């Protein structure tokens, strides 16, 4: 079976939650949790130049929801819990048993950061003391251990406590109760955080868990190569290949050839096959639609690299660059920053992708930028004169404000 590239793109977009009608009103905790279930996870990242990474994918799909509702979903362990999925991730809590194989391997020093694995081998007495203290005193952060180290001879030194906490988190003994100050993990015993039915659920055999995770990845991606499926939950290639073969035999994955793709692909049995997709969205660097860079290039002809760790003088497109999805294409990219003190959403640079009309793209991008500014509580949109697309975008934002487009309270300036 052969699938054209445009068909594959449409399948992938709809599977990822794009192209349907946007919800009316602001979705609550349950609807947000269901959106995460569709994706399988939300990646967490510490960079907060715009907004925390886990907030942005749902904004791209659902519009201006209340971030407090996602916070509530992540604090209420009936919905989401935190663990290593793609990277550090918020994951539907019902999936926790599917990661116990990873926790067991981490306890054996497999698939875990080298320094943490070594610490786990050498410092079990210390790790047990950390765990006992959490059990006795309740939720704690690494900083809490650091505070108690002062005047106590350094027994609870932050570096060692942090490594112990990371080992316990990897192995599933503790999990995040919530995050203090926006990002610092507050750890507690897993059995005190997750619902009792989840903790009591049987532990699948590793092969069964791998198969279930590949099935979730296949449903979330719609159409994917073996490497795409393995990457979604960071499975070893050999484990993913066995799972894929079993899912093909069960009819959950259908082998297909995609136009211009070098690797064989698999179409998920539940993947919708829309005639077209129309939705505009700003995609975070860690959005599951684009986090696998080879896949983004195969699907959209869009070469995307994160330049956060690139020296400023060597960056091509900017620091925190979001691709702009316009219908079925990635039509532009913008480097965004939230100036919270000044109440401004800054477009530090704007670049147009080849083959797209500047005026049309600018008009639709201006609308999405205005929605994002309002969602972040920022009342001004500043387009800086950097990038080939900046003049067109500046004009489109100014026109939208003058016409009282959906931006209403959002002003504009350029410099």
QUIGIKA-V405691 format. One record per pair of residues at least 6 apart in sequence whose ideal C-beta (glycine too) atoms are under 7 Angstrom apart, sorted by the first residue. I is the first residue (numbers start at 1). GAP is how many residues later the second one is. Records with the same first field share a line. If there is no record, write none. Layout:
# QUIGIKA-V405691
I=GAP ; GAP
This chain:
# QUIGIKA-V405691
1=253 ; 255
2=254 ; 255 ; 257
3=220 ; 253 ; 255 ; 264
4=255
5=253 ; 254 ; 255
7=266
8=215 ; 250 ; 291
9=290 ; 291 ; 319
10=264 ; 266 ; 267 ; 318
11=211 ; 212 ; 256 ; 260 ; 262
12=209 ; 210 ; 211 ; 287
13=6 ; 264 ; 315
14=208 ; 258 ; 260 ; 263
15=204 ; 205 ; 206 ; 207 ; 256
16=204 ; 272 ; 273
17=18 ; 21 ; 22 ; 44
18=43 ; 259 ; 261 ; 263
19=255 ; 258 ; 259 ; 260
22=40 ; 41
23=8 ; 39
26=39 ; 40
27=35 ; 38
28=41
29=40 ; 43 ; 44 ; 47 ; 50
32=26 ; 33 ; 37 ; 38 ; 41
33=40 ; 46 ; 47
35=23 ; 26 ; 27
36=6 ; 44 ; 54 ; 56
37=55
38=182
39=18 ; 181 ; 249
40=176 ; 177 ; 180 ; 192
41=44 ; 45 ; 48 ; 49 ; 50
42=12 ; 15 ; 47 ; 48
43=10 ; 11 ; 43 ; 44 ; 46 ; 243 ; 248
44=9 ; 10 ; 44 ; 45 ; 46
45=8 ; 241
46=137
47=6 ; 261 ; 273
49=270 ; 271 ; 288
50=270 ; 286 ; 287 ; 288
51=287 ; 325
53=231 ; 233
54=36
55=12 ; 15
56=228 ; 231
57=227 ; 230 ; 231
58=7 ; 12
59=6 ; 316
60=221 ; 222 ; 223 ; 227
61=220
63=308
64=307 ; 310 ; 311
73=6 ; 7
74=6 ; 16
75=103
77=16 ; 116 ; 117 ; 118
78=15 ; 117
79=14
80=10 ; 11 ; 12 ; 13
81=10 ; 12 ; 15 ; 94 ; 113
82=6 ; 8 ; 93 ; 94
83=6 ; 8 ; 16
84=18 ; 86
85=6 ; 148
86=146 ; 147 ; 148 ; 205
93=101 ; 102 ; 105
94=104
96=98 ; 102
97=104 ; 105 ; 106 ; 107
98=106 ; 111 ; 114 ; 115
100=72 ; 103
101=105 ; 108
102=9
103=67 ; 68 ; 69
105=6
106=6 ; 64 ; 65
107=64
109=8 ; 11 ; 12
112=58
115=48
116=47 ; 50 ; 51 ; 54
119=44 ; 45 ; 48
120=7 ; 47
123=41
126=34 ; 38
127=37 ; 40 ; 41
130=31 ; 34 ; 35 ; 38
131=37 ; 42
134=6 ; 40 ; 53 ; 54 ; 55
135=54
138=50
139=38 ; 47 ; 48 ; 49
140=47
141=39 ; 43 ; 44 ; 45 ; 46
142=16 ; 19 ; 20 ; 23
143=41
145=11 ; 13 ; 16
146=12 ; 15
148=8
149=6 ; 7 ; 8 ; 9
165=9 ; 22
168=6
169=6 ; 18
172=18
173=17
174=13 ; 14 ; 15 ; 16
175=13 ; 15 ; 18 ; 19
176=9 ; 10 ; 11
177=9 ; 10 ; 11 ; 16
178=8
179=6 ; 7
180=6
191=8
204=8
207=35
210=25 ; 29 ; 30 ; 33
211=32 ; 35 ; 36
213=20 ; 22
214=15 ; 26 ; 29 ; 30 ; 33
215=32 ; 37
217=12 ; 15 ; 16
218=6 ; 11 ; 29 ; 34 ; 35 ; 48 ; 50
219=49 ; 51
220=12 ; 68
221=7 ; 11
222=46 ; 49
223=33 ; 35 ; 42 ; 44 ; 48
224=41 ; 42
225=38 ; 39 ; 40
226=14 ; 15 ; 18 ; 37
227=36
228=64 ; 67
229=11 ; 15 ; 37
230=7 ; 10
231=61
244=9 ; 22
247=6
248=7
251=18
252=16 ; 17
253=13 ; 15
254=12 ; 13 ; 15
255=9 ; 11
256=9 ; 10 ; 11
257=7 ; 8
258=7
261=37
277=50 ; 51
278=49
279=46
280=45 ; 46 ; 84 ; 88
281=44 ; 87
282=40 ; 42 ; 86 ; 90
283=6 ; 7 ; 39 ; 40 ; 42
284=38
285=21 ; 35 ; 36
290=6 ; 14 ; 33
293=11 ; 12
296=6 ; 8
297=6
300=29 ; 30
302=21 ; 28 ; 51
304=19
307=8 ; 9 ; 10 ; 11 ; 12 ; 14
308=11 ; 12
317=16 ; 18 ; 32 ; 34
318=17 ; 30 ; 31
319=16 ; 29
320=15 ; 16 ; 17
321=12 ; 13 ; 14
322=11 ; 12 ; 14
323=7 ; 10
324=6 ; 7 ; 8 ; 9 ; 10 ; 41
326=35 ; 38
330=23
331=22 ; 25 ; 30
332=18 ; 19 ; 20 ; 21 ; 29 ; 33 ; 57
333=18
334=13 ; 16
335=13 ; 14
336=9 ; 10 ; 11 ; 12
337=9 ; 11
338=7 ; 38 ; 40
339=7
343=35 ; 36 ; 37
344=34 ; 36 ; 38
345=24 ; 27 ; 28 ; 31 ; 33 ; 36
346=36 ; 38
347=22 ; 35 ; 36 ; 37 ; 46
348=36 ; 38
349=35 ; 37 ; 38
350=33 ; 37 ; 39 ; 40 ; 43
351=36 ; 37 ; 38
352=6 ; 9 ; 36 ; 37
358=31 ; 34
359=33
362=30 ; 31 ; 33 ; 34
363=33
365=28
366=27 ; 30 ; 31 ; 34
367=33 ; 38 ; 39
369=12 ; 28
370=11 ; 30 ; 36 ; 37 ; 40
371=35
373=8 ; 37
374=36
379=30 ; 31 ; 32
380=30 ; 31 ; 33
381=16 ; 29 ; 30 ; 31
382=31
383=7 ; 10 ; 11 ; 14 ; 31
384=6 ; 31
385=29 ; 30
394=20
397=15
398=14
400=7
401=6 ; 9 ; 10 ; 11
